[in-house]
Amino acid sequence: MIIHGRTLHPGTATGEPIRLSAPLSFWGGTDENGRIVDAHHPQCGAVLAGRVLLMESGRGSSSASSVLAEQIRAGSAPAAIILGRPDPIIPLGALVAAELYNLNLPVVVAPYDAIPDGALLHVSATSTEAAITWTTFTP
């Protein structure tokens, strides 16, 4: 299956999805290892690093963009971020990481409800189009 979306920042990535039930701010909400540390977030303790983050939108501070850029540089960021609605802060962090470190984290707006948990997602986002595909594994 394929889902088309809108690119907020280009890039390609592959990873397992992690679906958040509430918005998240990277500033104060995650640590240097990509773990959710916001004690009020329903998924506190979950690790985002290397996974494809699915969430409705970001939350909070404009400083979240600098935290995300640093996580991208350190290799502790999500592999890609798929949002339900546009958010200006998250793609700004990806843009800063691309400019400073030449590292691209795709950020896409797309309907993600049909994406199954436990699948292996592939996100491909160019300046003109974004596509999300996946492979599911059956035991």
C-alpha angles and dihedrals in degrees: 000000000000132000120197121212145164120273117234091169126006128237144102129253143161127207149119115284125249112194116204119208093205136033117269136208115212088209105082091348100080136034132223090274094057094254121142106246100168100120090207095054113101091228098047108159096031116129117231098180112120094000131109105253116218115191139141094241144320122272133222140334127052085224087075088081092062092047090051091048090053092048090051090052092047094047094242098107126102113275090237138349124225115191130193091217135016119278122184098205101057098052089045089062090050091048092051091050090049093050098042102033105018089238120135124206112183116232115190137175110218142135102266104175092103093056108106122228112245094032126125107243128204117198119194116179125175127174090267106035144015129206131185119196132169147193122216124205124217119201 
